[in-house]
Amino acid sequence: MNSVVHTTQLSDTMNNAAGLSPKAPRVVRIGVIGAGRIGQVHCESLSRMRGAEVVVVADFLEKAAQAAAARFGIRRAVQDWREVVNSSAVDAVIICSPSDTHCEIILAAARAGKHIFCEKPIDYDLGRIDEALAAVQRAGVKFQLGFQRRFDSNFRRVQQAVASGEIGVPYVLHIVSRDPAPPPIAYLKQSGGLFFDMMTHDFDMARFAMGSEIVEITGASGSNVVDPRIGQEAGDIDTAIVCVRFENGATGTIECCRQAAYGYDQRIEVHGSKGCIATANNYPNQATVQDAQAVRRDLPLNFFMDRYREAYATEMESFVGAIAENRQVTVGGIDGRIPVELAYAARRSMKERRAVRVGEVRAKM
C-alpha cells in the first residue's frame, strides 16, 4: 500500500470523526462566499442539482452578490460572509473568496458546525493550514478542497489506467499546464507566486495520477519571458519546469507557463512498462478543415471555466453527495496541505539550484 492511500485515510478520519458528523439534511442548504468567476460557476452547477439549494450568496462587493442572486435565483444576497457562516438556514459553505481569507472563514465555519468546500489554497502558511484542519477535525464536519481536475473525465481515465495496471509499472509522468494569458499584475502580487498559485494544481494531479507521493524535487528552474513586469512588479516568474521523483521510483516533469498564444493547454502523459496513456486538449468541436495548404481545426477551449465546466459540476455533486449520504469526501484536507509543501520545495530548489527532499521542507516549516 503506497502513501497516497495513507493520506486518503487521514482525510477520511478528519472528515468523519466518529459520532460528530452533523445529521445530513434531505436538501443540503448552501451558502456561497465569493461571487466572482468561480463562485458563479459553482452557483450555476448547484442551481441545476437535485438535493441542493443555494440559499445565500455573499461578496464584499454587495452588487456582485446581488447580481449572482438575481442570475441564479438565490433568495438572499449579503456583503458580510459571517452572515452566511452564522446562519441557521445554512448547512454547508462554498468558499470562493480571495485566497488570504480562506483560513479565517474555514475556522469560523468549523466552529459554526458547517460543512465546508474551499477553493485552493487553504493557506500558504503550513502552520495556518494545520490550524484549519485541526478545527475541521474537532468539529467533525466534512471538508473538501477544490481540485477540480480530479473530476475531469480525461484525467480520471489516466488515473484509472495507472491504478489498474493497464499500462504496467509507471515509469515517467509529464504534465503541461499553460494559461492563455497572464492574470493582472495586481492579482499576481497577492497570488503566492507561480509554484503556489498555478503549479499546486499540477502537483495534486501528479499525486492523483501516479498513485504515489512526490518525495523529492530533483530540479526546478523558472524565468521571466512572458512579461518582464511579472518579475519587476510582482517579483515572480512566469514560466517554470519542475522535475520530481515519486515514492514508487518513477520520475516526472511539470511545465507551467502563464501564456499560450493558442489557448488553454492542459495535457498529461504517463508512460509505463506495458504502454502509455496521454490526454489531448478539449476543443469546442471535433471538426477539421482540410485544404491545399493545411489540415487545421479550431483552437482549444479558452480557459478553465469552459475547459472544466463539467468537472466543476461533478465536483459539486461529489461534495453534496458526501453530506447527504454521510460519506467521506474525495479530496480532503491533507490533499490541500501536500501541494503547498511541494511548492515550497520547488521554490527552494529553484533558488538554491539543488535537489530538495520534501521531508526537508516539511521539517523546517
C-alpha positions as CSV (number, residue, x, y, z in Angstrom):
1,M,0.0,0.0,0.0
2,N,1.5,3.3,-1.0
3,S,1.4,6.6,0.9
4,V,-1.3,8.1,-1.2
5,V,-3.7,5.6,0.3
6,H,-2.4,6.6,3.8
7,T,-3.1,10.2,3.2
8,T,-6.6,9.4,1.9
9,Q,-7.2,7.5,5.1
10,L,-6.1,10.5,7.1
11,S,-8.5,12.7,5.1
12,D,-11.3,10.2,5.9
13,T,-10.5,10.4,9.6
14,M,-10.6,14.2,9.6
15,N,-13.8,14.3,7.7
16,N,-15.7,11.6,9.5
17,A,-14.9,11.9,13.2
18,A,-17.0,9.1,14.9
19,G,-20.3,10.4,16.1
20,L,-19.6,14.0,15.3
21,S,-20.9,14.5,11.8
22,P,-24.0,16.7,11.7
23,K,-27.1,14.9,10.7
24,A,-27.4,15.1,6.9
25,P,-30.4,17.1,5.7
26,R,-32.7,15.9,2.9
27,V,-31.8,19.0,0.9
28,V,-28.4,20.5,1.5
29,R,-28.7,24.2,2.1
30,I,-25.7,26.0,0.8
31,G,-24.1,29.4,1.3
32,V,-21.7,30.6,-1.4
33,I,-19.0,33.0,-0.2
34,G,-17.5,34.9,-3.1
35,A,-19.5,35.9,-6.2
36,G,-16.6,36.2,-8.7
37,R,-15.9,33.9,-11.6
38,I,-15.5,30.6,-9.8
39,G,-18.3,31.4,-7.3
40,Q,-20.7,31.9,-10.2
41,V,-19.6,28.6,-11.8
42,H,-20.5,26.8,-8.6
43,C,-23.8,28.7,-8.2
44,E,-24.7,27.6,-11.7
45,S,-23.8,24.0,-11.1
46,L,-25.7,23.9,-7.8
47,S,-28.8,25.6,-9.3
48,R,-29.2,22.6,-11.6
49,M,-28.6,20.0,-8.9
50,R,-31.3,18.0,-7.2
51,G,-30.7,17.7,-3.4
52,A,-29.0,21.1,-3.1
53,E,-30.1,24.7,-2.8
54,V,-28.0,27.8,-2.6
55,V,-29.9,29.9,0.0
56,V,-27.5,32.8,0.3
57,V,-24.5,34.3,-1.6
58,A,-22.0,36.7,-0.1
59,D,-19.4,39.1,-1.6
60,F,-17.6,42.1,-0.2
61,L,-18.9,43.8,-3.3
62,E,-22.6,43.8,-2.5
63,K,-23.6,44.5,-6.1
64,A,-21.7,41.3,-7.1
65,A,-23.6,39.3,-4.6
66,Q,-26.9,40.8,-5.7
67,A,-26.2,40.1,-9.4
68,A,-25.4,36.5,-8.7
69,A,-28.5,36.1,-6.6
70,A,-30.6,37.6,-9.4
71,R,-29.0,35.4,-12.1
72,F,-29.3,32.1,-10.2
73,G,-32.5,32.6,-8.3
74,I,-30.9,32.8,-4.9
75,R,-33.1,34.2,-2.2
76,R,-30.6,36.3,-0.2
77,A,-27.5,38.3,-1.0
78,V,-25.2,39.8,1.7
79,Q,-22.0,41.6,1.9
80,D,-20.5,40.0,5.1
81,W,-19.5,36.3,4.9
82,R,-20.1,36.0,8.6
83,E,-23.8,36.2,8.0
84,V,-23.5,33.1,5.9
85,V,-21.4,31.1,8.4
86,N,-23.6,32.0,11.3
87,S,-27.0,31.4,9.6
88,S,-29.1,28.6,10.9
89,A,-30.5,28.2,7.4
90,V,-27.1,27.1,6.0
91,D,-25.8,23.5,6.2
92,A,-22.6,24.0,4.2
93,V,-20.5,26.8,2.8
94,I,-18.6,27.1,-0.5
95,I,-15.6,29.3,-0.1
96,C,-14.6,31.2,-3.3
97,S,-13.3,34.4,-1.8
98,P,-9.8,35.7,-2.1
99,S,-7.1,33.3,-1.0
100,D,-6.0,35.3,2.0
101,T,-9.5,35.0,3.5
102,H,-9.8,31.2,3.3
103,C,-8.3,30.1,6.6
104,E,-10.3,32.6,8.7
105,I,-13.6,31.5,7.0
106,I,-12.7,27.8,7.5
107,L,-12.1,28.4,11.2
108,A,-15.4,30.2,11.6
109,A,-17.4,27.7,9.6
110,A,-16.0,24.8,11.5
111,R,-16.9,26.5,14.8
112,A,-20.4,27.0,13.5
113,G,-20.7,23.3,12.5
114,K,-20.9,23.9,8.8
115,H,-19.7,21.5,6.2
116,I,-17.0,23.2,4.1
117,F,-15.9,23.2,0.5
118,C,-13.0,25.5,-0.1
119,E,-11.2,26.5,-3.3
120,K,-7.4,26.1,-3.0
121,P,-5.4,27.2,-1.2
122,I,-6.4,26.6,2.5
123,D,-3.5,29.0,3.1
124,Y,0.1,29.4,2.1
125,D,1.4,29.0,5.6
126,L,1.7,25.4,6.7
127,G,1.0,26.3,10.4
128,R,-2.2,28.0,9.4
129,I,-3.2,25.1,7.3
130,D,-2.7,22.8,10.3
131,E,-4.8,25.1,12.5
132,A,-7.6,25.0,10.0
133,L,-7.5,21.2,9.6
134,A,-7.4,20.7,13.3
135,A,-10.6,22.9,13.6
136,V,-12.3,20.8,11.0
137,Q,-11.4,17.6,12.8
138,R,-12.6,18.9,16.1
139,A,-15.9,20.0,14.6
140,G,-16.4,16.7,12.7
141,V,-17.7,18.4,9.6
142,K,-17.0,17.5,6.0
143,F,-14.2,19.4,4.4
144,Q,-13.4,19.2,0.7
145,L,-10.8,21.1,-1.2
146,G,-11.3,22.4,-4.8
147,F,-9.0,20.4,-7.0
148,Q,-11.5,20.1,-9.9
149,R,-9.1,18.4,-12.3
150,R,-9.6,15.2,-10.4
151,F,-13.2,15.2,-11.6
152,D,-12.3,15.7,-15.3
153,S,-13.1,12.6,-17.3
154,N,-9.8,12.7,-19.2
155,F,-7.6,12.9,-16.1
156,R,-9.7,10.3,-14.4
157,R,-9.0,7.9,-17.2
158,V,-5.3,8.4,-16.8
159,Q,-5.5,7.7,-13.1
160,Q,-7.6,4.6,-13.8
161,A,-5.1,3.3,-16.3
162,V,-2.2,3.6,-13.8
163,A,-4.2,2.3,-10.8
164,S,-5.5,-0.8,-12.7
165,G,-2.1,-1.7,-14.1
166,E,-3.4,-1.2,-17.7
167,I,-0.1,0.5,-18.7
168,G,2.0,-1.6,-16.4
169,V,4.5,-0.2,-13.9
170,P,4.5,3.6,-14.4
171,Y,7.9,4.9,-15.4
172,V,7.5,8.6,-16.1
173,L,4.9,11.3,-16.0
174,H,4.7,14.6,-18.0
175,I,2.3,17.4,-17.3
176,V,1.9,20.6,-19.4
177,S,-0.1,23.4,-17.9
178,R,-0.3,26.7,-19.9
179,D,-2.7,29.6,-19.4
180,P,-4.0,31.6,-22.4
181,A,-2.8,34.9,-20.8
182,P,-1.2,36.1,-17.6
183,P,-3.6,37.4,-14.9
184,P,-3.3,41.1,-13.9
185,I,-0.2,42.2,-12.0
186,A,-2.4,43.2,-9.0
187,Y,-3.5,39.6,-8.8
188,L,0.0,38.2,-9.1
189,K,1.3,40.3,-6.3
190,Q,-1.0,38.5,-3.8
191,S,-1.2,35.1,-5.5
192,G,1.7,33.5,-3.7
193,G,3.6,33.0,-6.9
194,L,3.5,30.5,-9.8
195,F,4.5,27.5,-7.8
196,F,1.8,28.2,-5.2
197,D,-0.9,29.7,-7.4
198,M,-0.7,27.7,-10.6
199,M,1.5,24.6,-10.1
200,T,-0.2,23.3,-7.0
201,H,-3.0,22.1,-9.3
202,D,-0.3,20.1,-11.2
203,F,1.3,18.8,-8.0
204,D,-2.1,17.4,-6.9
205,M,-2.7,15.9,-10.4
206,A,0.7,14.2,-10.3
207,R,-0.1,12.6,-7.0
208,F,-3.6,11.6,-8.1
209,A,-2.5,10.2,-11.5
210,M,0.5,8.3,-10.3
211,G,-1.0,6.9,-7.0
212,S,2.3,7.8,-5.3
213,E,3.7,10.7,-3.3
214,I,6.3,13.0,-4.6
215,V,9.3,12.6,-2.3
216,E,11.8,14.9,-4.0
217,I,12.0,17.9,-6.2
218,T,15.1,16.8,-8.2
219,G,15.3,20.2,-10.0
220,A,13.4,23.3,-10.7
221,S,14.0,26.3,-13.0
222,G,12.0,29.4,-13.8
223,S,12.2,32.5,-15.9
224,N,10.5,35.8,-16.9
225,V,10.0,35.5,-20.6
226,V,6.3,36.2,-21.0
227,D,6.1,39.6,-19.4
228,P,9.1,41.4,-17.6
229,R,6.6,43.2,-15.3
230,I,5.7,39.9,-13.6
231,G,9.3,39.8,-12.3
232,Q,9.8,43.6,-11.9
233,E,6.5,44.4,-10.2
234,A,5.2,41.1,-8.8
235,G,8.6,39.5,-8.0
236,D,7.6,36.3,-9.7
237,I,8.4,34.0,-12.6
238,D,6.0,33.3,-15.4
239,T,7.5,30.1,-16.8
240,A,8.8,27.0,-14.9
241,I,9.8,23.4,-15.2
242,V,10.0,21.1,-12.2
243,C,11.4,17.6,-12.1
244,V,10.1,15.2,-9.5
245,R,10.8,11.8,-8.0
246,F,7.9,9.7,-6.7
247,E,8.0,7.3,-3.8
248,N,7.4,4.4,-6.2
249,G,10.6,5.2,-8.0
250,A,9.0,6.9,-11.1
251,T,10.0,10.3,-12.2
252,G,8.1,13.2,-13.7
253,T,8.2,16.7,-15.2
254,I,5.7,19.5,-14.7
255,E,5.8,22.6,-17.0
256,C,3.8,25.7,-16.3
257,C,3.6,28.9,-18.3
258,R,1.4,31.9,-17.9
259,Q,0.8,32.3,-21.6
260,A,0.0,30.2,-24.6
261,A,-0.9,32.1,-27.8
262,Y,-3.2,29.2,-29.0
263,G,-5.3,29.0,-25.8
264,Y,-5.6,26.9,-22.6
265,D,-3.2,24.0,-22.8
266,Q,-3.8,21.1,-20.3
267,R,-2.2,17.8,-21.0
268,I,-0.8,14.8,-19.2
269,E,1.0,11.7,-20.2
270,V,2.1,8.6,-18.2
271,H,4.5,6.1,-19.8
272,G,4.7,2.6,-18.3
273,S,6.1,-0.9,-18.8
274,K,3.1,-2.0,-20.8
275,G,2.2,1.2,-22.6
276,C,1.4,4.8,-22.4
277,I,-1.7,6.9,-21.8
278,A,-2.0,10.6,-22.8
279,T,-4.7,13.3,-23.0
280,A,-5.2,16.0,-25.5
281,N,-6.8,19.4,-25.0
282,N,-10.6,19.9,-25.1
283,Y,-12.0,21.6,-28.1
284,P,-15.3,23.3,-28.9
285,N,-15.9,20.8,-31.7
286,Q,-14.3,17.8,-33.4
287,A,-14.3,19.3,-36.9
288,T,-11.2,19.7,-39.1
289,V,-10.8,21.8,-42.2
290,Q,-8.7,20.3,-45.0
291,D,-7.5,22.3,-48.0
292,A,-4.5,22.6,-50.3
293,Q,-2.5,24.4,-47.7
294,A,-3.1,22.5,-44.4
295,V,-5.3,20.5,-42.2
296,R,-6.5,22.6,-39.3
297,R,-9.0,22.9,-36.5
298,D,-10.4,25.4,-34.1
299,L,-8.4,26.4,-31.0
300,P,-8.8,24.7,-27.7
301,L,-11.4,25.9,-25.1
302,N,-10.0,29.2,-23.9
303,F,-9.8,29.0,-20.1
304,F,-10.6,26.9,-17.0
305,M,-14.3,28.0,-16.7
306,D,-15.0,26.4,-20.1
307,R,-12.4,23.6,-20.0
308,Y,-13.5,22.3,-16.7
309,R,-17.2,23.2,-16.6
310,E,-18.3,19.6,-16.4
311,A,-15.6,18.8,-13.8
312,Y,-16.8,21.6,-11.6
313,A,-20.4,20.3,-11.7
314,T,-19.2,16.7,-10.9
315,E,-17.0,18.2,-8.0
316,M,-20.1,19.9,-6.5
317,E,-22.1,16.7,-6.9
318,S,-19.4,14.8,-5.0
319,F,-19.4,17.3,-2.1
320,V,-23.2,17.5,-1.8
321,G,-23.4,13.7,-2.0
322,A,-20.8,13.3,0.8
323,I,-23.0,15.4,3.0
324,A,-26.3,13.8,2.0
325,E,-25.0,10.3,2.3
326,N,-22.7,11.0,5.3
327,R,-19.7,9.5,3.4
328,Q,-16.1,10.6,3.0
329,V,-15.2,13.4,0.7
330,T,-12.9,12.6,-2.3
331,V,-10.4,15.4,-1.8
332,G,-9.7,16.0,1.8
333,G,-7.7,18.5,3.9
334,I,-4.3,16.7,3.7
335,D,-4.7,16.9,-0.1
336,G,-4.6,20.7,0.3
337,R,-1.5,20.6,2.5
338,I,0.8,18.4,0.4
339,P,0.8,20.6,-2.8
340,V,1.8,23.6,-0.6
341,E,4.7,21.6,0.8
342,L,5.7,20.7,-2.8
343,A,5.5,24.4,-3.8
344,Y,7.9,25.3,-1.0
345,A,10.3,22.6,-2.1
346,A,10.1,23.7,-5.7
347,R,10.8,27.3,-4.8
348,R,13.8,26.3,-2.7
349,S,15.1,24.0,-5.4
350,M,15.0,26.9,-7.9
351,K,16.6,29.4,-5.6
352,E,19.3,27.1,-4.2
353,R,19.8,25.2,-7.5
354,R,19.8,21.8,-5.9
355,A,17.5,18.8,-5.3
356,V,15.2,19.2,-2.3
357,R,13.5,16.4,-0.5
358,V,10.0,17.2,0.5
359,G,10.7,15.9,4.1
360,E,13.4,18.6,4.4
361,V,10.9,21.4,3.7
362,R,8.2,19.8,5.9
363,A,10.5,19.5,8.9
364,K,11.6,23.2,8.7
365,M,8.2,24.8,8.2
